[in-house]
Amino acid sequence: MTGHLVLRVVAKLLLPLILLFALYVQFHGDFGPGGGFQAGVIFAAGFILYALIFGVRQGRRVLPGWLAHNLVAVGLLIYAGTGVATLALGGNFLDYNVLAHAPAEGQELGIMLIEFGVGVAVSSAMIIIVYMFAGRGEDDGEEDRE
């Protein structure tokens, strides 16, 4: 798609708005509809749009496959680490009340951490899936192994 100037310009205009909307859904999720899963899918959709318009190889330069794989693990560690922290503080697994002095503040902090971990893991997993399907039959997989 090297000659599609209109698509490239529109994608460059829409990409920041898509990523900003994903952040809004992420951090507004504890007050209304939204949260980590929805924000992760929207965030991944922005990167997928970029990879579709500018090419998968250019998309892998922006977010390499090894980094996406590591981000899945980071998201899982944030989720599980929040649960382990609640256990260490004397509560049950994912009992957010013990995360702060006031139970309401602990609930808010716990939900924000959990939703952030889910968002990171989901967006990275979606990007990995696209990289795997789009990279079939190509010999540029060496970039991910570095």
C-alpha positions, 0 to 999 in steps of 0.5 A: 500500500505504498501509493495510497496517500489518502489512507496513510493521511487518514490513518495518521489522523485517526491513530492518536484519537483511537489510542486516546479513546482506548486510554479513556475507556481504560481509566473510565472503566471503574465509573461506567462501561469499559475497562481493561478488556475493551480498552485493550482491544481498542488499543490493539486495533490502533496498532493493527490499523497502523500495520495494515496501512503501513505494513506489518514490517513497519508495525514490528518496528513500532512494537517488536514481537518480543516486546509484545510477548513480554507485555503479555507477561507483564499484564499477567504479573500485574494482575497476579501481583495485585492478588498476591499483594492482597494476600501478603497484606492479610486479605483474601486473594483480590480482596482490594479492601486491604490495599489502602487505609480506607476500603473504598480507596483500596477498591478503587486502587485494586480495580484500576491495577487489575483493569490495567493488567488486563488491558496490557495483556489483551492488547499485546495478545491481539497484536501477537495474533495479528503478527503471527497471521500476517507474518505467515510465509514471510522470512522476516521472523528473525526480527522477533528473535533478536 
